[in-house]
Amino acid sequence: MSVVEASSSSVVEDSTASNVVQRGNISSFASTTASSNLTTIDTNGKVFKVPDYSIKDILQAIPKHCYERSLIRSLGYVVRDITMMVIIGYVGHTFIPMVQIPEYPTLAFGLRGALWMVQSYCIGLFGFGLWILAHECGHGAFSDYQNINDFIGWILHSYLIVPYFSWKFSHAKHHKATGHLTKDMVFIPYTKEEYLEKNKVEKVADLMEESPIYSFLVLVFQQLGGLQLYLATNATGQVYPGYSKIAKSHYTPTSPVFDKHQYWYIVLSDIGIILAFTTVYQWYKNFGLFNMMINWFVPWLWVNHWLVFVTFLQHTDPTMPHYTSKEWTFARGAAATIDRNFGFVGQHIFHDIIETHVLHHYVSRIPFYNAREATDAIRKVMGEHYRYEGESMWYSLWKCMRMCQFVDDDKEDAKGVMMFRNVNGWGPVKPRD
């Protein structure tokens, strides 16, 4: 049984931008060309100061006990979330059929339908909680024992139709290169040039504003199908010229997303998905289509939604920078994330993944139940560079969809520091030709 390291100061800045250095908790593509004292202008017209502090400053600020992981405590959350899903299902199937109004059968039918949807929604909340716990397993934050982490993560993610090891490996690369335009793995924005090419125009002035209806439809598709499209085709990830969409899939062992030695882990991930579908099929055969839909399929759709909802808003905002290789450092990339507030659900059901995500990108092996204390510690180092948004996340979702179409580094601002722009008229700063 392997033991997960818990070093609180395990960072090495490499001397070449192309090399990856791994020491315990942190990996980095260090840049030797990064400039200091850079500023640029975000879409809201505010000055953005590029961070210059080191990752060492961050790690030294975190109390050592924040790295301590408890297998018993983590398993307790798994048991809690599964128990809540079972209880919700039992209560629903026991009491919802009792909703009868003989005088108004249509009304009663509608009420039962609404209650079934509430049941699926609530199961989906705790289902996403399980997804987060599997995510903790992938990072080694679940316990000190990586074999146990991988086994539990494989079970939980497979049930939710996520290939565990495939996700674990690509997600690790995302953490190594967050905010890096050519090395990050997900939610990579178009550059202005790429956006112009996509729309087959030569100038920004030739682009038309997207209609709100179009943005809404894109948003619906993103929320319900974005995860599966990413897993199946690496959509919103790196391009990998010469590879087909299927060849880039998280289900393909030879995908360029993975290293050659990870081949059989990808196969094991696929086996987990096959076993999950087999289980769901047996569920359907033994309990019927309606039972399977209400207790698994609709909650699964909610899990897909929550994952895209959360990850998109953690890495997309009108104030959010992205960097070219010239200006990227690990410390800057990790700071190109944002903490948001989702109230009771975020803290107690989604295991603080929304509220402490900045810290998570600096040290992913800190368990979520220690993340708030660690966040408070690093905020003292980050100062104005710590990013938090307390507005409604539903409004943020719409705002980011309308404002964050592509990134650009304006001539008068810092080269290599890319900020979001849009052609929808949102924000005082307009894109340049």
C-alpha positions, 0 to 999 in steps of 0.5 A: 500500500503506497503512502501519499506524501504530505510535504508543505514546501515541495516546490522546485522552479525549473530553469526551462519553461518546457520541463515539468518538475514534480515534488510532492504536492506541486508541479510547475512549468516554470518560466525564466522569461516572466516579467515583473510589475506587469499591469493590464486592463480587464473587461470591466476597465479595472487595472489588473496587477499580475502577481509576482509572489513566489509559490514558496511564499504561499506554501510557507504560510499554510499551517502544517496541520492543514495537510493532515488527512483522515481516512475515517473522516473522509469515509464518513462523508462518503457514507453520509452522502450515500445514506442521504441519497438512499433516504431521499429515494426511500422517502420519495417512493414512500410518500409521493405516490400518496399524493392523490386528489380524487376531484382533481386527478390532473392536478395530483399528477402534476404535483407528483411529477414536481415532487419526483423532480425535487427528489431527483434534484436532491439526489443529484446534489449529494451525487455531486458531493460524491463526485467531489469526494472521488475528485479528492481521491484523485488528488490524494487528499482523501487519505494517506493511502493512494491504493485506497484513494484510487479504489474508492475514487474508481468506484464513485466516479464509475457510478457517475460515468466518469472514467476515474484514472483518465480524469485523474491524469488529465486533471493533474495536467490541468493543475500543473498548467492552470491558466496556461494557454497552450498547456492547460487541459480544460476551458481553454479560451479562444485567442482573438485570432482563433475566434476570428478564424472560427467565425471566418472574419478578418476583423473584430468589427466584422463580428456580430453580437450574439443574441441572448437566445443563442447564448442561452441555448449554448449555455443549456447544451454546455451544462447538460452535455459539456462534460460528456463532450469533453470526455468523449472528444476533449472539447474545450481542451488542447487541439492536438493536431493530427488526432481525430476527436475520438482519438483524443477521447478520455476513453481511448488508451492511446489518446495524446492526453495520456502518457504511454505508461498510463495505458492500462489505467485508462483500460481500467477506467473503461472497465469501470464505466462498462460495469456501471452501465451493466449495473444501471441496466440491471437496475432497469430490469429489476425495478423498471424504467421509471425507478431508474430514471428518477433515482439515477438518470435525472440525478446523473444529469444534475451531476453533469450540470453541477460539474460544468457549472462549478468548473466553468465559474472557477476558471472563467470571469471577466477579471480572469487572466490567461498567460502565454508561455512567456509570462506564465508561472505556477504561482500566477496560474494558480491565482487565475482561479476564483472563489465563489459562494454557493451558501449552505449547499456549497459548504455542506454538500459540495464539500467547499469545492467552490469556496476554496478553489484558489487554495486547491490550485496551490495545494491540491492534497489538502483535504477539503475540511482543512481548506478554509483555514488554509485559504485564510492563511494564503489570502494574507500572502496573495493580498489583492491577488486573491479573487472572490466573487460573492454575487449569485452564481446563476447571474455569474454564469450568464454574465460570463457566458456573455462577456467571456468570448475570447482573450487578447493582450492589448497593445497598450497593456502587458504582452503575454497577459491575456484578458477576456473580451467580447463583442456583445457590448458587456463591459466598458472595454471593447475588443480592438482590431 
